[in-house]
Amino acid sequence: MSRPDAGTPVSTQLGEEYYALLARHDAMRLRRRLLAPERSPAPREPEPAGAQQRRYDRADRELIMRHLPLVTPFDGLIGHLYEVMFRRWPYLRSLFPASMDFQRRHLAHMFRYLIESPGSPEETAATFTRLGRDHRKLGVRPVHYETFEASLREALRVCGGPGLTAELDAAWTRMLRFAVDLMVAGADAALTEPPAWEGVVTAHERHGADLAVLRVRTHEPYPYRAGQYGAVASPLLPHAWRQYSMACAPRADNVLEFHVRRTGPGGVSEALVDRTRVGDEVRLGPPAGTMTLDGELTHDLVMVAGGTGLAPVKALLEELATRRQGHRRVDVYVGARAPADLYAARWLAELEARRTWLRVVPVFSGEPGPAGTPVGPVAEAVAAGGPWRERAAYVSGPPRMVAATVERLAGLGVPAERIHHDPVLGTEPVAGAGR
């Protein structure tokens, strides 16, 4: 390893060399893939008897479910897993943030998803290939999954005790390898794109005590669509990432907009709201999310936003405003606690005044607004404002609001395939959320 430059902090120099090494590693993997695409993967470590006689299936899921009391709540299992990992491979600790709380919750969500998910195989495959692509920004490589598997199996033995039979151990191993194979495939498919995008903050506007609108110019184009989200990291909290929706449609100048509400002390949101300034650097993970517009709109739209869930709705409205095709009718319900909390009120009013196809309905749950403004949960205001049966719906905001609104729309006859929202309650933070 080369000697750090004079005047450059050693931690910064080592970090730059580490990411340069990861880039070279990806380049070599891509070259091998191009030269020998059919080459078999390297053999795995020894596995429990029967672990690979079949793929993870319903029988494995039911077996794990029957014996979940052995390892739930997952806090103990996950605590043992990370203790084993960092004891046996201490260098891996540097890939994680100082606080492991978010990672522990996220891993518990993933275990629940694999064990209990009623989703289709295609949906599960899409979830884990996307995770594999996204984990490249953390410096995760295939060999790291092997250390994770070894740590999990040791943690299972500790927590499961005599109840962890060879059959149950094999079922857990099949479950993990099912997810890992998808994640590795997702990472390999993304070798031609950066693990992360670097950007500089060009504007930082405060709206009240706990909310900021950030504009970030990336050094190279960021390939997202209006309505999507991406993970954001600040150098103030190395290796800590939170997901935020882009609040603008793609622009030629590579500028992105994010709406960030501080949700607690010491997290990414606090760093971005209170301690980030113009000129600071941030990193972005790959874009994700399916809350995007169809190529050609075939239905009128109803959009529902709560809090900073307005961000993806704002991006979608910007895209609609620039389309040259005939516009569909769009009704937008924006939920806030009080009129003062509706931080984008002027932008919404100006857009509504210029677009005859747009109607904006503010909804306040705490303090009353102007006469005639709906008061109460935004889901109830939407339900009372229909009919929406022939509409396509886009919903973004706090998980409970999204879940309640989706339930009401479905009850009003909007088909599930026309209700668009990002994951809620158990997989990933929803658009606009994050600490």
C-alpha positions as CSV (number, residue, x, y, z in Angstrom):
1,M,0.0,0.0,0.0
2,S,1.4,3.4,-0.9
3,R,2.3,5.9,1.7
4,P,-0.4,8.6,2.4
5,D,0.2,12.0,0.9
6,A,1.5,14.6,3.3
7,G,-1.3,16.7,4.7
8,T,-4.0,14.2,3.8
9,P,-5.7,12.4,6.7
10,V,-4.7,8.8,6.8
11,S,-8.4,7.6,7.1
12,T,-9.3,9.6,3.9
13,Q,-6.2,8.2,2.0
14,L,-7.0,4.6,3.0
15,G,-10.7,5.0,2.1
16,E,-9.8,6.3,-1.3
17,E,-7.4,3.4,-1.9
18,Y,-10.0,0.9,-0.7
19,Y,-12.6,2.1,-3.1
20,A,-10.0,2.2,-5.9
21,L,-9.2,-1.4,-5.1
22,L,-12.9,-2.3,-5.3
23,A,-13.2,-0.6,-8.7
24,R,-10.2,-2.7,-10.0
25,H,-11.8,-5.8,-8.5
26,D,-15.0,-5.1,-10.4
27,A,-13.1,-4.5,-13.6
28,M,-11.4,-7.8,-13.3
29,R,-14.7,-9.6,-12.6
30,L,-16.2,-7.9,-15.6
31,R,-13.3,-8.9,-17.8
32,R,-13.5,-12.6,-16.6
33,R,-17.3,-12.5,-17.3
34,L,-16.8,-11.3,-20.8
35,L,-14.0,-13.7,-21.6
36,A,-15.5,-16.8,-20.0
37,P,-19.3,-16.2,-19.5
38,E,-20.1,-19.8,-19.0
39,R,-17.4,-20.6,-16.4
40,S,-18.8,-22.4,-13.4
41,P,-18.7,-20.5,-10.1
42,A,-16.1,-21.4,-7.4
43,P,-17.2,-24.2,-5.0
44,R,-18.8,-23.1,-1.8
45,E,-17.6,-24.0,1.7
46,P,-18.8,-27.3,3.2
47,E,-22.5,-27.3,3.7
48,P,-24.9,-29.1,6.0
49,A,-26.2,-32.4,4.8
50,G,-29.1,-31.9,2.4
51,A,-28.6,-28.1,2.1
52,Q,-28.3,-28.2,-1.7
53,Q,-30.3,-31.3,-2.6
54,R,-33.0,-28.9,-3.6
55,R,-33.7,-25.1,-3.8
56,Y,-35.3,-23.2,-1.0
57,D,-39.0,-24.0,-1.2
58,R,-42.3,-24.0,0.6
59,A,-41.4,-27.0,2.7
60,D,-38.3,-25.2,4.0
61,R,-40.4,-22.1,4.7
62,E,-42.9,-24.1,6.7
63,L,-40.2,-25.9,8.6
64,I,-38.5,-22.7,9.6
65,M,-41.8,-21.1,10.6
66,R,-42.7,-24.1,12.9
67,H,-39.4,-23.6,14.7
68,L,-39.2,-19.8,14.7
69,P,-39.6,-19.6,18.5
70,L,-36.0,-21.0,18.7
71,V,-34.6,-17.9,17.2
72,T,-37.2,-15.1,17.7
73,P,-37.2,-12.3,18.5
74,F,-34.4,-12.0,16.0
75,D,-32.5,-9.5,18.1
76,G,-30.5,-12.3,19.8
77,L,-29.8,-14.2,16.6
78,I,-28.6,-11.1,14.8
79,G,-26.5,-10.0,17.8
80,H,-24.7,-13.3,17.8
81,L,-24.3,-13.2,14.0
82,Y,-22.5,-9.9,14.1
83,E,-20.5,-10.8,17.2
84,V,-19.2,-13.9,15.4
85,M,-18.5,-12.1,12.1
86,F,-16.5,-9.2,13.7
87,R,-14.6,-11.6,16.0
88,R,-13.5,-13.9,13.2
89,W,-13.1,-11.3,10.5
90,P,-12.5,-8.0,12.3
91,Y,-11.6,-6.1,9.1
92,L,-15.3,-6.4,8.1
93,R,-16.3,-4.0,10.8
94,S,-15.1,-1.1,8.7
95,L,-17.8,-1.8,6.1
96,F,-20.5,-1.0,8.7
97,P,-21.5,2.3,10.3
98,A,-20.7,3.1,13.9
99,S,-24.4,2.4,14.9
100,M,-25.7,-0.9,13.9
101,D,-29.3,-0.3,14.8
102,F,-30.6,0.3,11.3
103,Q,-28.7,-2.8,9.9
104,R,-30.1,-5.0,12.6
105,R,-33.7,-3.9,11.9
106,H,-33.2,-4.2,8.2
107,L,-31.8,-7.7,8.5
108,A,-34.7,-8.8,10.7
109,H,-37.0,-7.4,8.0
110,M,-35.2,-9.5,5.4
111,F,-35.5,-12.7,7.4
112,R,-39.2,-12.1,7.9
113,Y,-39.6,-11.4,4.2
114,L,-37.8,-14.6,3.1
115,I,-39.8,-16.7,5.7
116,E,-43.2,-15.1,5.5
117,S,-43.5,-13.3,2.2
118,P,-46.6,-14.1,0.2
119,G,-45.2,-12.4,-2.9
120,S,-44.6,-14.1,-6.2
121,P,-41.2,-15.7,-7.1
122,E,-40.7,-12.9,-9.6
123,E,-41.2,-10.3,-6.9
124,T,-38.8,-12.0,-4.5
125,A,-36.2,-12.3,-7.2
126,A,-36.5,-8.7,-8.1
127,T,-36.2,-7.7,-4.5
128,F,-32.9,-9.5,-3.9
129,T,-31.3,-8.8,-7.3
130,R,-31.9,-5.1,-6.5
131,L,-30.4,-5.6,-3.1
132,G,-27.3,-7.2,-4.6
133,R,-26.9,-4.3,-7.0
134,D,-27.4,-1.8,-4.1
135,H,-24.9,-3.5,-1.8
136,R,-22.1,-2.8,-4.2
137,K,-22.0,0.7,-2.8
138,L,-21.1,-0.8,0.6
139,G,-18.1,-2.6,-0.8
140,V,-19.8,-6.0,-0.4
141,R,-18.3,-8.8,-2.6
142,P,-19.2,-12.5,-3.0
143,V,-16.7,-13.7,-0.5
144,H,-18.4,-11.5,2.2
145,Y,-21.6,-13.6,1.8
146,E,-19.6,-16.7,2.7
147,T,-18.5,-15.1,6.0
148,F,-22.1,-14.0,6.6
149,E,-23.3,-17.6,6.1
150,A,-20.7,-19.0,8.4
151,S,-21.6,-16.4,11.1
152,L,-25.3,-17.1,10.7
153,R,-24.9,-20.8,11.0
154,E,-22.9,-20.4,14.2
155,A,-25.4,-18.0,15.6
156,L,-28.2,-20.5,14.8
157,R,-26.4,-23.2,16.7
158,V,-26.0,-20.9,19.7
159,C,-29.7,-19.7,19.7
160,G,-31.3,-22.9,18.5
161,G,-29.4,-25.2,20.9
162,P,-30.6,-28.9,20.7
163,G,-33.6,-27.8,18.7
164,L,-31.5,-26.9,15.7
165,T,-31.7,-30.2,13.8
166,A,-29.6,-31.0,10.7
167,E,-32.8,-30.7,8.6
168,L,-33.6,-27.2,10.1
169,D,-30.0,-26.1,9.6
170,A,-30.1,-27.2,6.0
171,A,-33.4,-25.3,5.4
172,W,-31.9,-22.1,6.8
173,T,-28.8,-22.6,4.6
174,R,-30.9,-23.1,1.5
175,M,-32.9,-20.0,2.4
176,L,-29.8,-17.9,2.7
177,R,-28.1,-19.2,-0.4
178,F,-31.3,-18.6,-2.4
179,A,-31.1,-15.0,-1.4
180,V,-27.3,-14.7,-1.9
181,D,-27.4,-16.3,-5.4
182,L,-29.9,-13.6,-6.4
183,M,-27.9,-10.8,-4.8
184,V,-24.7,-11.9,-6.5
185,A,-26.5,-12.1,-9.9
186,G,-27.8,-8.6,-9.3
187,A,-24.3,-7.3,-8.5
188,D,-22.8,-9.0,-11.5
189,A,-25.5,-7.5,-13.8
190,A,-24.5,-4.0,-12.6
191,L,-20.7,-4.3,-13.2
192,T,-20.9,-1.7,-16.0
193,E,-22.2,1.0,-13.6
194,P,-20.5,2.7,-10.7
195,P,-21.1,1.2,-7.2
196,A,-22.0,4.7,-6.1
197,W,-22.3,8.2,-7.6
198,E,-20.4,11.1,-6.2
199,G,-22.2,14.5,-5.9
200,V,-21.8,18.0,-4.5
201,V,-24.4,20.0,-2.6
202,T,-25.3,23.1,-4.7
203,A,-28.2,24.3,-2.5
204,H,-29.4,23.7,1.0
205,E,-32.7,25.4,2.0
206,R,-34.3,25.1,5.4
207,H,-38.1,24.9,5.8
208,G,-38.9,25.1,9.5
209,A,-36.8,23.5,12.2
210,D,-36.6,20.0,11.0
211,L,-36.8,20.0,7.2
212,A,-34.3,20.8,4.4
213,V,-34.5,20.8,0.6
214,L,-31.1,19.8,-0.9
215,R,-30.0,20.0,-4.4
216,V,-27.1,17.8,-5.5
217,R,-25.1,17.9,-8.7
218,T,-23.6,14.5,-9.6
219,H,-20.3,14.3,-11.3
220,E,-21.7,11.9,-13.9
221,P,-25.3,11.3,-15.0
222,Y,-27.5,9.5,-12.5
223,P,-29.8,7.1,-14.4
224,Y,-33.1,7.4,-12.6
225,R,-36.7,8.0,-13.5
226,A,-39.2,10.4,-12.0
227,G,-40.8,8.7,-9.0
228,Q,-37.8,6.6,-8.0
229,Y,-35.6,6.8,-4.9
230,G,-32.0,6.2,-4.0
231,A,-29.8,5.8,-0.9
232,V,-27.9,8.8,0.2
233,A,-24.7,8.9,2.4
234,S,-22.9,11.8,4.1
235,P,-19.2,11.7,4.8
236,L,-20.2,12.8,8.3
237,L,-21.5,9.3,8.9
238,P,-19.3,6.8,7.0
239,H,-21.2,3.7,5.7
240,A,-24.6,4.9,6.9
241,W,-27.1,5.2,4.1
242,R,-30.8,6.2,4.0
243,Q,-33.2,6.2,1.1
244,Y,-34.8,9.4,-0.2
245,S,-36.9,10.0,-3.3
246,M,-35.6,12.3,-6.0
247,A,-37.9,15.4,-5.9
248,C,-37.4,16.4,-9.5
249,A,-37.6,14.8,-13.0
250,P,-34.2,14.1,-14.6
251,R,-32.4,17.2,-15.7
252,A,-29.7,17.9,-18.3
253,D,-27.4,19.6,-15.7
254,N,-27.3,16.4,-13.4
255,V,-28.9,18.3,-10.5
256,L,-31.1,16.2,-8.1
257,E,-33.4,17.4,-5.4
258,F,-34.1,15.7,-2.1
259,H,-36.5,16.6,0.7
260,V,-35.1,15.5,4.1
261,R,-36.9,15.7,7.4
262,R,-34.8,15.2,10.6
263,T,-36.3,12.2,12.4
264,G,-33.9,11.9,15.3
265,P,-30.5,12.8,16.6
266,G,-27.3,11.2,15.3
267,G,-28.7,9.8,12.0
268,V,-28.3,10.5,8.3
269,S,-31.3,12.9,8.3
270,E,-29.8,14.9,11.1
271,A,-26.4,15.1,9.3
272,L,-28.2,16.2,6.0
273,V,-30.5,18.7,7.7
274,D,-28.4,20.3,10.4
275,R,-24.7,19.8,9.4
276,T,-24.6,19.8,5.6
277,R,-23.6,22.9,3.7
278,V,-23.3,24.0,0.1
279,G,-20.1,22.5,-1.4
280,D,-20.2,19.4,0.8
281,E,-19.9,16.0,-0.9
282,V,-22.5,13.2,-0.7
283,R,-22.7,9.7,-2.2
284,L,-25.7,8.1,-3.9
285,G,-26.5,4.5,-4.3
286,P,-28.3,3.2,-7.5
287,P,-31.8,4.3,-8.1
288,A,-34.7,2.0,-7.3
289,G,-38.5,1.9,-7.2
290,T,-41.4,1.3,-9.6
291,M,-43.5,4.3,-8.8
292,T,-43.0,5.7,-12.3
293,L,-45.3,6.7,-15.1
294,D,-46.2,4.5,-18.0
295,G,-44.8,5.3,-21.4
296,E,-48.3,6.4,-22.6
297,L,-50.9,7.3,-20.0
298,T,-54.1,5.3,-20.4
299,H,-55.9,6.5,-17.2
300,D,-56.5,9.7,-15.3
301,L,-54.4,9.9,-12.1
302,V,-54.9,10.5,-8.4
303,M,-51.7,11.2,-6.4
304,V,-51.5,11.1,-2.6
305,A,-48.5,12.5,-0.7
306,G,-47.9,12.8,3.1
307,G,-45.0,14.9,4.5
308,T,-41.8,14.5,2.5
309,G,-43.6,11.9,0.5
310,L,-44.4,14.9,-1.7
311,A,-40.9,14.5,-3.2
312,P,-41.6,11.7,-5.7
313,V,-45.0,13.2,-6.5
314,K,-43.3,16.5,-7.3
315,A,-41.0,14.7,-9.7
316,L,-43.9,13.0,-11.4
317,L,-45.7,16.3,-11.8
318,E,-42.6,17.8,-13.3
319,E,-42.5,15.0,-15.9
320,L,-46.2,15.4,-16.7
321,A,-45.7,19.1,-17.2
322,T,-43.1,18.5,-19.8
323,R,-44.9,15.8,-21.8
324,R,-46.1,16.9,-25.2
325,Q,-48.9,14.3,-25.4
326,G,-52.5,15.1,-24.4
327,H,-52.7,15.4,-20.6
328,R,-54.8,13.2,-18.4
329,R,-56.7,14.7,-15.4
330,V,-54.6,14.6,-12.2
331,D,-55.9,15.1,-8.7
332,V,-53.2,15.5,-6.0
333,Y,-54.0,15.2,-2.3
334,V,-51.2,16.5,-0.1
335,G,-51.3,15.7,3.7
336,A,-49.7,17.8,6.4
337,R,-50.3,18.4,10.1
338,A,-50.9,22.2,9.6
339,P,-50.8,24.8,6.9
340,A,-47.3,25.9,8.0
341,D,-46.1,22.3,7.4
342,L,-47.0,22.4,3.7
343,Y,-43.5,23.5,2.7
344,A,-44.1,23.3,-1.1
345,A,-47.5,25.2,-1.1
346,R,-46.2,28.0,-3.3
347,W,-44.8,25.6,-5.9
348,L,-48.0,23.6,-6.0
349,A,-50.2,26.7,-6.3
350,E,-48.1,28.0,-9.2
351,L,-48.1,24.7,-11.0
352,E,-51.9,24.3,-10.5
353,A,-52.5,27.8,-11.9
354,R,-50.5,27.0,-15.1
355,R,-52.0,23.5,-15.7
356,T,-55.7,23.1,-16.4
357,W,-55.4,19.4,-16.0
358,L,-54.2,19.6,-12.4
359,R,-56.1,20.0,-9.1
360,V,-54.3,20.2,-5.7
361,V,-56.2,19.4,-2.5
362,P,-54.3,20.1,0.8
363,V,-55.5,18.0,3.8
364,F,-54.6,18.9,7.3
365,S,-54.7,16.4,10.2
366,G,-53.9,18.7,13.1
367,E,-54.9,22.3,12.6
368,P,-57.6,23.6,10.2
369,G,-56.7,25.3,7.0
370,P,-58.6,27.7,4.8
371,A,-62.4,27.3,4.6
372,G,-63.4,24.2,2.7
373,T,-60.0,22.4,3.2
374,P,-60.4,18.8,4.3
375,V,-59.4,18.0,7.9
376,G,-58.4,14.6,9.1
377,P,-56.4,11.6,7.8
378,V,-55.5,12.1,4.1
379,A,-56.7,8.5,3.3
380,E,-60.2,9.5,4.5
381,A,-60.1,12.7,2.4
382,V,-59.1,10.7,-0.7
383,A,-61.9,8.2,-0.1
384,A,-64.5,11.0,0.2
385,G,-63.3,12.7,-3.0
386,G,-63.7,10.0,-5.6
387,P,-64.8,8.1,-7.5
388,W,-61.3,6.7,-8.4
389,R,-62.2,3.3,-9.9
390,E,-61.0,4.3,-13.4
391,R,-57.9,6.1,-12.1
392,A,-54.3,5.0,-11.7
393,A,-53.0,5.9,-8.2
394,Y,-49.6,7.0,-6.9
395,V,-49.1,7.0,-3.1
396,S,-46.0,8.2,-1.1
397,G,-45.4,9.1,2.5
398,P,-45.2,7.6,6.0
399,P,-45.8,3.8,6.0
400,R,-49.1,4.0,7.9
401,M,-50.5,6.6,5.7
402,V,-49.5,4.7,2.6
403,A,-51.0,1.5,3.9
404,A,-54.2,3.2,4.9
405,T,-54.6,5.0,1.6
406,V,-53.8,1.9,-0.5
407,E,-56.4,-0.1,1.5
408,R,-59.1,2.6,0.9
409,L,-58.3,2.9,-2.8
410,A,-58.5,-0.9,-3.2
411,G,-61.8,-0.8,-1.3
412,L,-63.1,1.8,-3.7
413,G,-62.5,-0.5,-6.6
414,V,-59.1,0.7,-7.9
415,P,-57.3,-2.5,-9.2
416,A,-54.1,-3.4,-7.4
417,E,-52.0,-3.2,-10.6
418,R,-53.0,0.5,-10.9
419,I,-52.0,1.4,-7.4
420,H,-48.3,2.4,-7.3
421,H,-46.3,2.8,-4.2
422,D,-42.9,1.9,-2.8
423,P,-42.3,-0.9,-0.3
424,V,-43.9,-0.4,3.2
425,L,-43.9,-2.2,6.5
426,G,-41.3,-4.9,6.5
427,T,-38.9,-4.6,3.6
428,E,-37.4,-1.2,3.0
429,P,-38.1,2.4,4.0
430,V,-40.7,4.0,1.8
431,A,-40.0,6.9,-0.4
432,G,-39.3,10.1,1.5
433,A,-38.6,8.1,4.7
434,G,-35.3,7.5,6.4
435,R,-33.5,8.6,9.5
